[in-house]
Amino acid sequence: MSPRPVPADGRAARVAGAAAGLLLVAAAASACGGLPEDANGFEFCQAVKLDKKGFVPGEWDTAEDMAEKLKEVGTPEDIPDDAREGAELIVDLVEDSSDIREFTGKAMDLDSDDQDRLLAYLEYVKDTCG
């Protein structure tokens, strides 16, 4: 299988890399449509952080488990609309992917509006949860 061509500006690759990195390192994910909107900042950050036993890169089940946690908790009420839409997009990608490779490929195929939403969510998680 030959590698996917990367657009000249490399934006899609940066988005996919950031999404995959944050997903694997901070396990950022959320629920598609209907995600609760009343999580406090602490609950939200606990849902997207690693558990005490840590994370071994490549353990896709860990990412799926963390997505489930966030589906229960939801996002804070003050999350910007574009970041919330990005959160919902990430969970769509997680639920539609069988592993990190498939997730990354799908993230690279996003249009520029979805890439912006995804980046807004990733930035929100970084700023809110450090």
GROMACS elastic network, one bead per residue, 0.5 to 0.9 nm:
[ bonds ]
;  ai    aj funct       b0    kb
    2     5     6  0.89127   500
    3     6     6  0.88572   500
    4   105     6  0.82223   500
    6     9     6  0.81043   500
    6    10     6  0.60156   500
    6    11     6  0.84942   500
    6    12     6  0.73527   500
    6    13     6  0.65920   500
    6   108     6  0.85193   500
    7    10     6  0.52058   500
    7    11     6  0.71563   500
    7    12     6  0.70503   500
    7    13     6  0.79219   500
    8    11     6  0.81629   500
    9    12     6  0.81333   500
    9    13     6  0.89393   500
   10    13     6  0.52999   500
   10    14     6  0.62528   500
   10    15     6  0.87481   500
   11    14     6  0.50521   500
   11    15     6  0.61390   500
   11    16     6  0.85300   500
   11   108     6  0.86194   500
   11   112     6  0.88211   500
   11   115     6  0.86055   500
   12    15     6  0.50396   500
   12    16     6  0.60218   500
   12    17     6  0.83620   500
   12   107     6  0.74690   500
   12   109     6  0.71890   500
   12   110     6  0.74198   500
   12   111     6  0.85206   500
   12   112     6  0.82078   500
   12   115     6  0.73895   500
   13    16     6  0.50579   500
   13    17     6  0.58646   500
   13    18     6  0.83496   500
   13   104     6  0.86460   500
   13   107     6  0.83722   500
   13   108     6  0.58470   500
   14    17     6  0.50125   500
   14    18     6  0.59073   500
   14    19     6  0.83565   500
   14   108     6  0.84540   500
   15    18     6  0.51155   500
   15    19     6  0.59593   500
   15    20     6  0.84170   500
   15   107     6  0.71127   500
   15   108     6  0.69542   500
   15   115     6  0.64156   500
   15   116     6  0.86190   500
   15   118     6  0.76080   500
   15   119     6  0.67799   500
   16    19     6  0.50500   500
   16    20     6  0.59253   500
   16    21     6  0.82744   500
   16   103     6  0.83105   500
   16   104     6  0.53378   500
   16   105     6  0.74658   500
   16   106     6  0.81257   500
   16   108     6  0.52073   500
   16   109     6  0.87483   500
   16   110     6  0.89512   500
   16   115     6  0.86377   500
   17    20     6  0.51439   500
   17    21     6  0.58134   500
   17    22     6  0.83406   500
   17   104     6  0.71630   500
   17   107     6  0.86154   500
   17   108     6  0.85718   500
   18    21     6  0.50447   500
   18    22     6  0.59227   500
   18    23     6  0.82062   500
   18   119     6  0.79612   500
   18   122     6  0.77569   500
   19    22     6  0.52473   500
   19    23     6  0.58182   500
   19    24     6  0.84081   500
   19    28     6  0.82446   500
   19    90     6  0.80261   500
   19   103     6  0.89691   500
   19   104     6  0.76851   500
   19   107     6  0.75266   500
   19   118     6  0.74815   500
   19   119     6  0.77996   500
   19   122     6  0.70927   500
   20    24     6  0.59812   500
   20    25     6  0.82929   500
   20    27     6  0.87863   500
   20   100     6  0.70423   500
   20   101     6  0.88571   500
   20   103     6  0.74919   500
   20   104     6  0.61734   500
   20   107     6  0.84634   500
   21    24     6  0.51882   500
   21    25     6  0.57490   500
   21    26     6  0.78112   500
   21    27     6  0.84888   500
   22    26     6  0.50261   500
   22    27     6  0.60103   500
   22    28     6  0.61311   500
   22   122     6  0.71499   500
   22   125     6  0.89530   500
   22   126     6  0.87965   500
   23    26     6  0.55257   500
   23    29     6  0.69678   500
   23    48     6  0.86435   500
   23    63     6  0.66002   500
   23    90     6  0.87071   500
   23   100     6  0.89915   500
   24    27     6  0.51505   500
   24    28     6  0.78902   500
   24    55     6  0.78971   500
   24    56     6  0.86213   500
   24    57     6  0.64866   500
   24    58     6  0.78051   500
   24    59     6  0.83784   500
   24    60     6  0.81924   500
   24    62     6  0.83265   500
   24    63     6  0.64751   500
   24   100     6  0.85012   500
   25    28     6  0.82764   500
   25    49     6  0.80990   500
   25    50     6  0.74837   500
   25    55     6  0.75970   500
   25    57     6  0.79999   500
   26    48     6  0.57122   500
   26    49     6  0.51034   500
   26    50     6  0.61562   500
   26    63     6  0.88772   500
   26   125     6  0.86423   500
   26   126     6  0.89303   500
   27    47     6  0.83783   500
   27    48     6  0.52953   500
   27    49     6  0.63907   500
   27    50     6  0.70380   500
   27    62     6  0.79520   500
   27    63     6  0.54823   500
   27    64     6  0.84204   500
   27    65     6  0.89272   500
   27    66     6  0.59862   500
   27    67     6  0.71565   500
   28    47     6  0.81791   500
   28    48     6  0.50309   500
   28    49     6  0.77670   500
   28    63     6  0.80014   500
   28    66     6  0.74599   500
   28    67     6  0.69709   500
   28    70     6  0.82260   500
   28    87     6  0.77853   500
   28    90     6  0.77424   500
   28    91     6  0.86394   500
   28   121     6  0.87217   500
   28   122     6  0.75334   500
   28   125     6  0.74449   500
   29    47     6  0.87177   500
   29    48     6  0.69923   500
   29    63     6  0.79299   500
   29    64     6  0.83066   500
   29    66     6  0.69469   500
   29    68     6  0.80393   500
   29    69     6  0.87187   500
   29    70     6  0.64744   500
   29    71     6  0.79672   500
   29    87     6  0.60096   500
   29    88     6  0.75954   500
   29    89     6  0.85608   500
   29    90     6  0.55798   500
   29    91     6  0.52178   500
   29    92     6  0.89315   500
   29    94     6  0.76868   500
   30    35     6  0.71793   500
   30    48     6  0.88159   500
   30    66     6  0.85239   500
   30    67     6  0.53777   500
   30    68     6  0.73003   500
   30    69     6  0.80967   500
   30    70     6  0.50967   500
   30    71     6  0.51345   500
   30    72     6  0.86514   500
   30    73     6  0.87995   500
   30    74     6  0.68676   500
   30    75     6  0.79079   500
   30    84     6  0.88260   500
   30    86     6  0.89917   500
   30    87     6  0.53158   500
   30    88     6  0.56456   500
   30    89     6  0.81391   500
   30    90     6  0.66970   500
   30    91     6  0.50156   500
   30    92     6  0.84259   500
   31    34     6  0.70833   500
   31    35     6  0.51742   500
   31    36     6  0.85102   500
   31    67     6  0.73031   500
   31    68     6  0.77094   500
   31    70     6  0.70676   500
   31    72     6  0.82655   500
   31    74     6  0.74712   500
   31    87     6  0.72540   500
   31    88     6  0.53431   500
   31    89     6  0.83044   500
   31    90     6  0.81991   500
   31    91     6  0.53979   500
   31    92     6  0.74583   500
   32    35     6  0.64450   500
   32    71     6  0.82469   500
   32    85     6  0.87769   500
   32    87     6  0.80111   500
   32    89     6  0.69423   500
   32    90     6  0.84037   500
   32    91     6  0.60692   500
   32    92     6  0.60330   500
   33    85     6  0.88769   500
   33    88     6  0.66258   500
   34    37     6  0.84925   500
   34    71     6  0.89646   500
   34    74     6  0.89428   500
   35    70     6  0.85363   500
   35    71     6  0.61169   500
   35    72     6  0.78070   500
   35    73     6  0.81211   500
   35    74     6  0.52612   500
   35    75     6  0.72098   500
   35    88     6  0.77828   500
   36    39     6  0.71191   500
   36    71     6  0.75105   500
   36    72     6  0.73927   500
   36    73     6  0.65933   500
   36    75     6  0.63430   500
   36    76     6  0.83509   500
   36    77     6  0.88231   500
   37    73     6  0.84466   500
   37    74     6  0.55984   500
   37    75     6  0.50792   500
   37    76     6  0.55863   500
   37    77     6  0.51006   500
   37    78     6  0.85366   500
   37    79     6  0.85926   500
   38    73     6  0.80737   500
   38    74     6  0.67517   500
   38    75     6  0.63873   500
   38    76     6  0.52452   500
   38    77     6  0.51222   500
   38    78     6  0.87658   500
   39    42     6  0.80115   500
   39    43     6  0.59884   500
   39    44     6  0.59039   500
   39    73     6  0.58315   500
   39    74     6  0.55424   500
   39    75     6  0.52308   500
   39    77     6  0.68283   500
   40    43     6  0.54213   500
   40    44     6  0.62025   500
   40    45     6  0.86735   500
   40    73     6  0.87967   500
   40    74     6  0.89680   500
   40    75     6  0.77031   500
   40    76     6  0.54490   500
   40    77     6  0.77768   500
   41    44     6  0.51164   500
   41    45     6  0.60838   500
   41    46     6  0.85179   500
   41    75     6  0.81622   500
   41    76     6  0.61573   500
   41   128     6  0.74036   500
   41   129     6  0.79649   500
   42    45     6  0.52358   500
   42    46     6  0.60967   500
   42    47     6  0.86121   500
   42   129     6  0.83170   500
   43    46     6  0.51294   500
   43    47     6  0.62294   500
   43    48     6  0.88992   500
   43    70     6  0.88143   500
   43    73     6  0.66855   500
   43    74     6  0.85484   500
   43    75     6  0.87057   500
   43    76     6  0.86937   500
   44    47     6  0.51733   500
   44    48     6  0.65660   500
   44    49     6  0.87955   500
   44    70     6  0.70202   500
   44    73     6  0.65213   500
   44    74     6  0.67984   500
   44    75     6  0.60145   500
   44    76     6  0.67804   500
   44   125     6  0.89432   500
   44   129     6  0.82629   500
   45    48     6  0.52181   500
   45    49     6  0.60180   500
   45   125     6  0.76750   500
   45   128     6  0.74879   500
   45   129     6  0.53206   500
   45   130     6  0.87999   500
   46    49     6  0.52359   500
   46    50     6  0.78934   500
   46    51     6  0.84767   500
   46    69     6  0.88937   500
   46    70     6  0.86903   500
   46   129     6  0.85380   500
   47    50     6  0.82044   500
   47    66     6  0.64557   500
   47    67     6  0.79651   500
   47    68     6  0.87199   500
   47    69     6  0.55119   500
   47    70     6  0.50728   500
   47    71     6  0.87748   500
   47    72     6  0.87975   500
   47    73     6  0.70345   500
   47    74     6  0.86265   500
   48    66     6  0.64473   500
   48    67     6  0.78051   500
   48    69     6  0.79604   500
   48    70     6  0.67673   500
   48   125     6  0.80465   500
   48   129     6  0.83125   500
   49    66     6  0.80632   500
   49   129     6  0.81765   500
   50    53     6  0.78896   500
   50    54     6  0.58744   500
   50    55     6  0.67882   500
   50    62     6  0.89992   500
   50    66     6  0.81602   500
   51    54     6  0.56377   500
   51    55     6  0.77704   500
   52    55     6  0.88259   500
   55    58     6  0.87577   500
   55    59     6  0.74985   500
   55    62     6  0.73896   500
   56    59     6  0.60397   500
   56    62     6  0.86996   500
   57    60     6  0.81209   500
   58    61     6  0.87251   500
   58    62     6  0.87988   500
   58    99     6  0.81979   500
   58   100     6  0.70956   500
   59    62     6  0.56120   500
   59    63     6  0.71847   500
   59    99     6  0.85682   500
   59   100     6  0.86366   500
   60    63     6  0.52003   500
   60    64     6  0.63837   500
   60    65     6  0.87003   500
   60    98     6  0.79488   500
   60    99     6  0.57069   500
   60   100     6  0.64160   500
   61    64     6  0.50076   500
   61    65     6  0.60701   500
   61    66     6  0.85991   500
   61    99     6  0.85775   500
   62    65     6  0.50617   500
   62    66     6  0.62197   500
   62    67     6  0.85962   500
   63    66     6  0.51857   500
   63    67     6  0.62004   500
   63    68     6  0.87203   500
   63    94     6  0.80374   500
   63   100     6  0.89600   500
   64    67     6  0.50295   500
   64    68     6  0.63365   500
   64    69     6  0.88268   500
   64    91     6  0.88647   500
   64    94     6  0.69025   500
   64    95     6  0.78217   500
   65    68     6  0.50977   500
   65    69     6  0.64300   500
   65    70     6  0.88909   500
   66    70     6  0.63849   500
   66    71     6  0.86251   500
   67    70     6  0.52397   500
   67    71     6  0.62138   500
   67    72     6  0.88696   500
   67    90     6  0.89438   500
   67    91     6  0.66672   500
   67    94     6  0.78412   500
   67    95     6  0.89142   500
   68    72     6  0.65267   500
   68    73     6  0.88636   500
   69    72     6  0.53296   500
   69    73     6  0.63996   500
   69    74     6  0.84836   500
   70    74     6  0.54129   500
   70    75     6  0.76671   500
   71    74     6  0.54617   500
   71    75     6  0.86626   500
   71    91     6  0.86791   500
   75    78     6  0.83345   500
   75    79     6  0.68718   500
   75    84     6  0.73602   500
   75    87     6  0.84936   500
   76    79     6  0.56197   500
   77    80     6  0.85860   500
   78    81     6  0.87799   500
   79    82     6  0.83713   500
   79    83     6  0.64534   500
   79    84     6  0.62572   500
   79   121     6  0.86493   500
   79   124     6  0.75674   500
   80    83     6  0.52763   500
   80    84     6  0.62434   500
   80    85     6  0.87035   500
   80   120     6  0.83165   500
   80   121     6  0.85008   500
   80   124     6  0.83415   500
   81    84     6  0.50852   500
   81    85     6  0.61765   500
   81    86     6  0.85615   500
   81   117     6  0.87371   500
   82    85     6  0.50643   500
   82    86     6  0.61601   500
   82    87     6  0.86635   500
   82   116     6  0.78776   500
   82   117     6  0.50637   500
   82   118     6  0.80581   500
   82   120     6  0.62388   500
   82   121     6  0.72207   500
   83    87     6  0.61947   500
   83    88     6  0.87138   500
   83   116     6  0.87802   500
   83   117     6  0.56877   500
   83   118     6  0.68466   500
   83   119     6  0.76415   500
   83   122     6  0.76118   500
   83   123     6  0.81244   500
   83   124     6  0.66514   500
   83   125     6  0.89531   500
   84    88     6  0.63650   500
   84    89     6  0.85719   500
   84   117     6  0.79093   500
   84   118     6  0.88789   500
   84   120     6  0.83295   500
   84   121     6  0.64396   500
   85    88     6  0.51152   500
   85    89     6  0.61469   500
   85    90     6  0.87311   500
   85   114     6  0.84831   500
   85   117     6  0.61030   500
   85   118     6  0.76244   500
   85   120     6  0.88146   500
   85   121     6  0.77048   500
   86    90     6  0.61996   500
   86    91     6  0.87735   500
   86   114     6  0.71270   500
   86   115     6  0.81294   500
   86   116     6  0.79165   500
   86   119     6  0.71906   500
   86   120     6  0.66275   500
   86   121     6  0.50958   500
   86   122     6  0.79060   500
   87    90     6  0.51986   500
   87    91     6  0.65550   500
   87    92     6  0.87594   500
   87   117     6  0.80511   500
   87   118     6  0.68661   500
   87   120     6  0.88390   500
   87   121     6  0.57208   500
   87   122     6  0.81270   500
   88    91     6  0.53250   500
   88    92     6  0.63058   500
   88    93     6  0.87559   500
   88   118     6  0.89039   500
   89    92     6  0.50232   500
   89    93     6  0.62616   500
   89    94     6  0.86778   500
   89   114     6  0.77217   500
   89   117     6  0.80190   500
   89   118     6  0.69474   500
   90    93     6  0.50335   500
   90    94     6  0.61526   500
   90    95     6  0.85552   500
   90   107     6  0.85612   500
   90   118     6  0.70782   500
   90   121     6  0.88639   500
   91    95     6  0.59237   500
   91    96     6  0.83151   500
   92    95     6  0.51811   500
   92    96     6  0.60035   500
   92    97     6  0.85063   500
   93    96     6  0.51227   500
   93    97     6  0.60349   500
   93   102     6  0.88379   500
   93   103     6  0.59859   500
   93   104     6  0.88264   500
   93   106     6  0.69529   500
   93   107     6  0.73215   500
   94    97     6  0.52382   500
   94    98     6  0.77025   500
   94    99     6  0.81645   500
   94   100     6  0.84224   500
   94   103     6  0.63526   500
   95    98     6  0.77703   500
   96   102     6  0.86551   500
   96   103     6  0.78353   500
   96   106     6  0.89731   500
   97   100     6  0.74519   500
   97   101     6  0.83765   500
   97   102     6  0.54825   500
   97   103     6  0.53057   500
   97   106     6  0.81510   500
   98   101     6  0.82715   500
   98   102     6  0.64430   500
   98   103     6  0.75349   500
   99   102     6  0.54824   500
   99   103     6  0.62665   500
   99   104     6  0.87365   500
  100   104     6  0.59939   500
  100   105     6  0.85289   500
  101   104     6  0.51681   500
  101   105     6  0.62568   500
  101   106     6  0.87113   500
  102   105     6  0.51085   500
  102   106     6  0.62404   500
  102   107     6  0.85864   500
  103   106     6  0.52417   500
  103   107     6  0.61375   500
  103   108     6  0.86625   500
  104   107     6  0.50165   500
  104   108     6  0.61765   500
  104   109     6  0.87522   500
  105   108     6  0.51440   500
  105   109     6  0.65026   500
  106   109     6  0.50993   500
  106   110     6  0.67367   500
  107   110     6  0.54582   500
  107   115     6  0.79017   500
  107   118     6  0.89543   500
  108   111     6  0.85286   500
  108   115     6  0.85791   500
  110   113     6  0.79775   500
  110   114     6  0.58460   500
  110   115     6  0.59902   500
  111   114     6  0.54652   500
  111   115     6  0.61722   500
  111   116     6  0.87443   500
  112   116     6  0.61379   500
  112   117     6  0.86754   500
  113   116     6  0.51186   500
  113   117     6  0.63863   500
  113   118     6  0.87035   500
  114   118     6  0.60708   500
  114   119     6  0.84999   500
  115   118     6  0.50494   500
  115   119     6  0.60924   500
  115   120     6  0.85034   500
  116   119     6  0.51323   500
  116   120     6  0.60797   500
  116   121     6  0.87123   500
  117   120     6  0.50227   500
  117   121     6  0.63444   500
  117   122     6  0.87083   500
  118   121     6  0.52282   500
  118   122     6  0.62534   500
  118   123     6  0.86062   500
  119   122     6  0.50182   500
  119   123     6  0.60057   500
  119   124     6  0.84423   500
  120   123     6  0.51750   500
  120   124     6  0.61154   500
  120   125     6  0.87375   500
  121   125     6  0.62348   500
  121   126     6  0.85810   500
  122   125     6  0.52113   500
  122   126     6  0.62248   500
  122   127     6  0.86567   500
  123   126     6  0.50125   500
  123   127     6  0.60361   500
  123   128     6  0.83655   500
  124   127     6  0.51407   500
  124   128     6  0.57942   500
  124   129     6  0.81017   500
  125   128     6  0.51635   500
  125   129     6  0.55158   500
  125   130     6  0.72020   500
  126   129     6  0.55345   500
  127   130     6  0.55513   500
